[in-house]
């Protein structure tokens, strides 16, 4: 399983360094890490996506995080209902003659062109990793000059929203 953790920490200098040092000391690899201030200016949310690990290793990571002074709350989102997104900026070779083609390629992905240069366009796309990978694969033949990805950021779904989704799914009758 690929663990996804949401960690609320004090918004102070050095906290990120201490948390990542913990992972380094324990030999755990972080695939992506996003950090930003929350609705409270004193608290930051870290979303960590780690390499595949078993449940015992995940439990060890969570215990180590709880021991950190600056950690306020650790939530395992791995199998929990969550809302997650990633952002990618993709700079693509785009002579004027190809711009219409690139625009038609990105439309089904709900991506947008956020910058236009003489020979390039920069495309912005948000969604899950599979969606972003699919768009990158489509744009690769045109020549990707630069690529920047944020990594996953996630929040748990509200419990009432999860039960409502289940209720809706169960009440739908599909025609045969």
C-alpha positions, 0 to 999 in steps of 0.5 A: 500500500502507498500511505498518505498521511495528513499531519498538522504541525506548528507553523514555525521555522525548522519544523519541516526539517525535523519531520523530514529528518525523522523519515531520513533516520528511519530510512523511509522514502517520501514520494511527495510532500506538500506543506502550506498554512491552514485556516489558522496562521499558527498551523501548517498541513503537511500531506505526505505520500510515502513509498510502499510499506506494510502496516507495521512500518506505517504504524511505526511512522505514525508513532514517531510523528506523534512523538514530535513536539511540533506535531498536533495531529496525524491522520492516515488517509490511505484507505479513508475517504478523501478529496485529493488533488495534484497540480502540474504546470507543463511547458510544451513546444508549440509553434503557432500552427500547433496551438489549436491541436494542443488546445483540443488535446487539453480540453477533455482534461479540463486543463488550461493554457496559463502562459503563451510564449513565441514557441511554447505554451504552459498548460495547467492541470489539476486532478489525480496522478493518473489524469496528470500522467495521461495528459503528460503522455499526450503532450510528450510527442510535442516536446515538453520543455519543462514540467513542475508538479506539486505532489498530492494534497488531500483532506479527509471527506466529511463523514456525512458526505461519505454516508450520503455518497454511499446512500446515493450509490445504493439507491441507484438502479441501473437498467439492464 
